[in-house]
Structures are given as C-alpha cells and as structure tokens.
Amino acid sequence: MDDAGYMKRALALAKRALGRTSPNPMVGAVLVRGGRIIAEDYHRRAGEPHAEALVLERAGKAAMGATLYVSLEPCCHTEKRTPPCTKAIVGAGLKRVVVAMEDPNPKVAGRGIKKLKSAGIDVSVGVLEEEARTLNEAYVKYITTGKPFVVLKTAMTLDGKIATPAGQSKWITGEKARRLVHRVRGSVDAVLTAVGTVRADDPELTARIRGGKNPVRVVIDPMLRSPLDSRVFNCPPETVVVTKAMNTKIINLKKLDVKVILFKGKLELPWLMKKLGRMGITSVLIEGGSSLSAHALMGGVVDKVMYFIAPKIIGGRKSYPAVGGNTFKPLEKALMVKDMKVRRVGQDILIEGYL
C-alpha cells in the first residue's frame, strides 16, 4: 500500500473508538517496516495509552527504522494523564512519521511535528487530512472554541411533518433508521431535548446497542412541567435539567440525582452551549420537536443536520412541521446545507450536511 492506504487503515482503527474517547480525539496508528504492517492499534478511552504508544510497545525493537502512520499529530505536552508520544517516537528510532492532520489543540498545534523533525525524523503531513478532520469534527470544534459540536436530527414524512395534530409520531421512520439513531446517540456526549418531547413520548434517550455508551440527557424545561416519574429522570445515565423555575420540584429532582442548570429570562441556546462546554461536553445531538429545532437553527448553534425522510404523507395544516416557530428567513437568506450526502437507510432516506 501507499501512504494513503496505510493512513486509511489508521483512520479505520481510530473509528473503532467512536463515542468512547471524549474529550480526547479518536486516533489510530499503523507501524510499517519493509512494506509490511508490524503493529497497529488505536486510542480506546481518555486516560488510557495513546495509539502511538500502543504500537511502539507492540513492535518493541522492531520499530527501529520503521514508518509510523498516525491519524493525528503526536502529542508533545505533559499536561495530561499519559506521557508525550513524541518522546516515545524519538526513543524508538523511527525513520519516518506520516501524519493525517495537525492537532488543533493549542498545547500541540504543530509543536509535536516540529519536535520530530528536530530529532531528524522525516515527517509528512496532510495525508487524508479531510477524512481525519471529519472523523474528529467534534474534537476540533470543542478544543478550538470550548463549545460542543451540535448535530440536529429530525425524522419527518415526505410532506415535512414530524407528528399528527394529536402528537402521534411513533413511528415515522423504519427500524433501520431508528437503529442508526441509537448508534449516533452512542457517539455523542449529550442528547438535548425539551419538555414537550418528554411529556409526549416519555423517551429514555439512550443508545440501545450492544456495548454502546449512553449520552447525558439534557432537558430544557423552563417551568419544570416534566413529570418526576419520566424515564429520563429514573434510568441511567445522568440527566441535566435546564430551567428558570424555583420551586420544590428542584429539590425532588436533585433527590433523583438530576443536575440543574438555572437561567433567567429567555433561554439563549448559544449561552447553553457554552455552559455545556464548560461541563466537558464536546458533542450534542438535538432530538426534539418543531420549536426546539427552530430555536437551534435560528440561534445559530447547529453545525450538522441529519434529516431522515420517510416515504409517508400525513397531510393536515395542523400537523407538526419539521421546523416550527414564528421566526423565518427569506429565501435569499435561507440557511444553506453544504457538503450534503444522501443515502438510503432501509425504507427511508437520510440527508446529512453542514451549516
């Protein structure tokens, strides 16, 4: 294989840890000598050894003179739980290091590459960079802005409805689409919803897949109208309620180990995203109704959209649209989706793209 082939393997290894490394990035590494892979591995969880350290340990003395392919620039700072990978790479006597992308972390940001070059190692940067950046898009945004990467997910009919006038929405999409949503939940740090969804559907908002990680549930409930026996309050994992109400219900929520974020006046989602970022939440999946989707889109907090479109038509002026609210944009200023991808998921169509 050429450089791109080995890097593709490193990226595939990195992706195995999807949803498990936060707040760290996903990183894969492949060690090659004489045209043969002698070791490969990936970073599994925050606090555990990095991919580079794992492959060097596996290879031992055979690493001398080898080429390392790694999906992210090796770390060089000591302000973390694991030792710097640049030191291990230099000590192993590698001949060449191929890096997909620089680490946007200000503590690294090219310094790791510089250290390797100053030690006489041949370093190439930018092999499959776009793919590497997409893989770690949540990490890139969080480490550079302190705010989580936000994905808005919507399941709607062909005529743009998410529920009947009576609120019936189960199930618009098919089983394969719903399984995919569970995998997406397992890849993010938190799922954001609102009181209307909790009251109407009583969801758990968990990732019901084998070995899946359950995200933190964040519920916007200004007046604390969610019933205390709602599933989100009574099953793992952690739930956070965002409210401005000051009543005895807060005491009861805290007895259920529910965390509370208080706000005054009107809730601004950009403020909430900064708040969640300070809690260490690097990625958020929004799963709510028309109103929450509208607030998120008009508030400018959405980075990526996932629209599942079912081959069904509900009709009805009073059926709920995918995006509601009173605010709209004229056509010449409409939000544009870029880098759009379209694919079939069972009976449904998924449209993904970035804002």
C-alpha positions in Angstrom: 0.0 0.0 0.0 1.0 3.6 -0.4 0.8 6.4 2.2 -2.9 6.9 1.6 -3.6 3.2 2.0 -1.9 2.9 5.3 -3.5 6.1 6.6 -6.9 4.8 5.6 -6.2 1.8 7.8 -5.2 4.1 10.7 -8.4 6.1 10.3 -10.5 2.9 10.3 -8.8 1.8 13.5 -9.4 5.2 15.1 -13.1 5.0 14.3 -13.5 1.8 16.4 -13.4 4.1 19.5 -16.3 6.2 18.3 -18.0 7.8 21.3 -15.5 6.4 23.8 -12.6 8.8 23.8 -14.2 12.2 24.7 -12.8 14.7 25.5 -9.8 13.2 23.6 -9.8 12.7 19.8 -10.0 9.3 18.1 -6.6 8.3 16.9 -5.3 5.2 15.1 -1.7 4.3 14.3 -0.1 1.8 11.9 3.6 0.9 12.1 5.2 -0.3 8.8 8.6 -1.7 8.0 9.7 -3.2 4.7 6.3 -2.8 3.2 4.7 -4.8 6.0 2.5 -3.8 8.9 4.3 -4.8 12.1 1.9 -3.3 14.6 -1.4 -1.4 14.6 -3.7 -0.1 17.4 -5.9 2.8 18.4 -6.7 5.0 21.4 -9.5 3.4 23.3 -10.5 5.8 26.1 -9.4 9.1 27.7 -6.7 8.3 30.3 -5.6 5.1 28.5 -2.4 4.8 26.4 -2.4 6.7 23.1 -2.3 4.8 19.7 1.4 5.7 19.1 2.5 4.3 22.4 0.5 1.1 21.9 2.0 0.3 18.5 5.6 1.1 19.7 5.1 -1.2 22.7 3.7 -4.0 20.4 6.6 -3.7 18.0 9.4 -3.4 20.5 12.9 -3.3 18.9 11.4 -4.0 15.5 10.2 -0.3 15.5 13.8 0.8 14.8 13.8 2.4 11.3 10.1 1.9 10.7 7.5 4.3 9.4 4.6 5.4 11.6 1.2 6.3 10.1 -0.9 8.2 12.6 -4.3 10.0 12.1 -3.4 13.0 14.3 -0.3 14.8 15.2 1.5 13.1 18.1 1.2 14.9 21.4 4.2 16.7 22.9 2.9 18.3 26.2 2.9 16.9 29.7 -0.4 18.4 31.0 -2.3 15.1 30.7 -2.5 11.7 32.2 -0.3 10.0 29.6 3.4 10.8 28.7 4.1 12.7 25.4 4.1 10.4 22.4 6.9 12.5 20.6 9.4 11.3 23.2 8.5 7.7 22.7 8.7 8.0 18.9 12.1 9.6 19.0 13.3 7.0 21.5 12.1 4.1 19.3 14.4 5.3 16.5 11.6 5.7 13.8 12.8 6.7 10.4 9.6 8.4 9.2 6.2 9.6 10.5 3.2 10.3 8.3 0.5 12.5 10.0 -3.0 13.0 8.6 -3.6 16.4 10.3 -2.1 18.7 12.8 -3.6 18.7 16.3 -5.7 21.9 16.7 -5.1 21.7 20.5 -3.2 25.0 21.3 -0.9 22.9 23.5 0.2 20.9 20.4 -0.6 22.8 17.2 2.4 21.8 15.2 4.9 21.6 18.1 4.8 17.8 18.0 5.7 17.7 14.3 8.5 20.3 15.0 10.0 18.1 17.7 10.0 15.1 15.5 11.7 17.0 12.7 14.3 18.5 15.0 15.2 14.9 16.1 16.0 14.1 12.4 12.8 12.2 11.7 11.2 12.6 8.2 7.7 13.9 8.7 4.9 14.1 6.1 1.7 15.9 7.0 -1.7 16.1 5.3 -2.3 12.6 4.0 -6.2 12.1 4.0 -6.5 15.3 6.1 -10.1 15.9 5.2 -11.1 12.5 6.3 -9.2 12.8 9.5 -10.8 16.2 10.2 -14.3 14.9 9.6 -13.7 11.9 11.9 -12.7 14.2 14.8 -15.0 17.2 13.9 -16.4 17.3 17.4 -13.0 17.4 19.0 -11.8 20.1 16.5 -14.6 22.4 17.4 -14.5 21.8 21.1 -10.7 22.2 21.5 -10.7 25.4 19.5 -13.9 27.1 20.8 -14.8 25.4 24.1 -18.2 24.7 22.7 -19.7 21.4 21.7 -20.3 20.2 18.1 -24.0 20.2 17.6 -26.0 17.8 15.4 -29.7 18.4 14.7 -31.6 15.1 14.0 -35.1 15.1 12.5 -37.4 12.3 11.4 -40.1 13.5 9.1 -42.6 12.4 6.4 -42.3 13.2 2.7 -44.5 16.3 3.3 -42.3 17.6 6.1 -44.3 16.6 9.1 -42.9 15.2 12.3 -46.2 14.4 14.1 -50.0 14.4 13.6 -52.1 17.2 15.1 -52.6 14.9 18.1 -48.9 14.5 18.5 -48.6 10.9 17.2 -45.0 10.4 15.9 -44.3 6.7 16.5 -43.1 5.6 14.2 -42.4 7.9 11.2 -39.1 6.2 10.2 -38.4 2.5 9.9 -36.4 0.2 12.2 -33.1 0.6 10.3 -33.2 4.4 10.7 -34.0 4.1 14.4 -31.1 1.7 14.9 -28.8 4.2 13.2 -30.1 7.0 15.5 -29.1 4.8 18.5 -25.6 4.5 17.1 -25.4 8.3 16.7 -26.6 8.7 20.3 -23.8 6.4 21.4 -21.3 8.6 19.6 -22.1 11.9 21.3 -21.6 13.2 24.8 -25.2 14.5 25.3 -28.7 14.4 23.8 -30.7 17.7 24.1 -34.4 17.7 24.1 -37.3 19.7 25.6 -40.2 19.3 27.9 -42.7 18.8 25.1 -40.9 15.7 23.9 -40.6 14.3 27.5 -44.3 14.8 28.1 -45.5 13.5 24.8 -43.2 10.5 24.3 -41.6 9.8 27.7 -38.3 8.7 26.0 -35.2 7.2 27.6 -32.9 8.8 25.0 -30.4 6.0 25.5 -28.2 4.2 22.9 -29.8 0.8 22.9 -27.0 -1.0 21.1 -24.6 -3.7 22.3 -21.6 -2.1 24.0 -23.0 1.4 23.3 -22.3 4.3 25.6 -25.3 6.2 26.8 -25.1 10.0 26.5 -26.0 12.6 29.1 -29.6 13.7 28.7 -30.2 17.5 28.7 -33.8 18.5 29.1 -35.0 22.1 28.6 -37.9 22.6 30.9 -38.3 26.3 31.9 -41.2 25.8 34.3 -40.5 22.2 35.4 -43.5 20.6 33.8 -41.9 17.2 33.2 -43.4 14.5 35.5 -41.0 13.3 38.1 -41.7 9.7 37.1 -40.4 10.4 33.5 -37.9 7.8 32.2 -35.2 10.4 31.7 -35.2 11.0 35.5 -35.4 7.4 36.6 -33.0 5.4 34.5 -29.2 5.7 33.8 -27.3 7.7 32.7 -27.1 11.3 34.0 -29.8 13.8 33.3 -29.4 17.6 33.4 -32.5 19.9 33.5 -32.3 23.5 32.2 -34.9 25.6 34.0 -35.7 29.0 35.4 -38.3 27.7 37.9 -37.5 28.0 41.6 -39.8 25.6 43.4 -39.8 22.4 45.4 -39.6 20.3 42.3 -35.9 21.2 42.0 -35.4 19.6 45.4 -37.2 16.4 44.3 -35.1 16.3 41.1 -31.9 16.6 43.0 -33.1 13.6 45.1 -33.1 11.7 41.8 -29.5 12.8 41.2 -30.7 15.1 38.4 -28.4 18.1 37.9 -29.9 21.5 37.3 -28.8 24.5 35.2 -30.7 27.7 36.1 -31.3 30.6 33.7 -33.1 33.9 33.9 -35.4 35.5 31.3 -35.3 33.9 27.9 -33.1 30.9 27.3 -30.4 31.6 24.7 -29.0 28.4 23.2 -25.6 29.8 22.5 -25.3 30.5 26.2 -26.4 27.0 27.0 -23.8 25.5 24.6 -21.0 27.5 26.3 -22.4 26.2 29.7 -22.3 22.6 28.4 -18.8 23.0 27.0 -17.6 24.1 30.4 -19.1 20.9 31.8 -16.8 18.9 29.4 -19.5 18.1 26.9 -17.9 18.0 23.4 -20.8 17.0 21.3 -24.6 17.3 21.4 -27.4 15.6 19.5 -30.6 17.6 19.4 -33.7 15.4 19.4 -36.8 17.5 19.9 -39.9 18.9 18.3 -40.6 21.8 15.9 -40.0 24.5 18.4 -36.6 23.3 19.6 -35.4 22.7 16.0 -36.4 26.2 15.2 -34.6 27.7 18.2 -31.5 25.8 17.5 -31.4 26.7 13.8 -32.3 30.3 14.2 -29.9 30.6 17.2 -27.0 29.5 15.0 -25.8 26.6 17.2 -26.3 23.8 14.7 -23.2 22.5 13.0 -24.6 19.5 11.2 -28.1 18.3 10.2 -29.4 14.7 9.8 -32.8 14.6 8.2 -34.5 11.2 7.9 -37.3 11.3 5.4 -39.9 8.5 5.4 -41.9 7.6 2.3 -45.1 8.6 4.1 -47.5 11.5 3.7 -49.6 12.7 6.7 -51.1 16.0 5.4 -53.0 18.4 7.5 -52.4 22.1 8.2 -52.2 21.4 11.9 -49.8 18.5 11.7 -46.4 19.5 13.2 -43.7 20.7 10.7 -40.1 19.7 11.0 -39.1 23.3 11.9 -41.7 25.5 13.6 -41.6 28.7 15.4 -42.6 32.2 14.4 -39.2 33.2 13.0 -38.3 32.5 9.4 -35.7 33.5 6.9 -36.5 34.9 3.4 -35.4 32.7 0.6 -32.3 34.8 -0.2 -31.1 34.4 3.4 -32.2 30.8 3.9 -29.8 28.5 5.8 -27.8 26.6 3.2 -26.7 23.0 3.8 -23.2 22.2 2.3 -21.2 19.1 1.7 -24.6 17.3 1.5 -24.8 13.5 1.4 -27.9 11.4 0.6 -28.3 7.7 1.2 -30.9 5.1 1.8 -31.4 3.7 5.3 -33.8 0.8 4.9 -37.1 2.3 3.6 -36.1 5.9 4.4 -33.7 8.5 3.0 -31.1 10.2 5.1 -29.8 13.7 4.1 -26.8 14.9 6.0 -24.9 18.1 5.7 -23.2 21.1 7.4 -24.5 24.6 8.1 
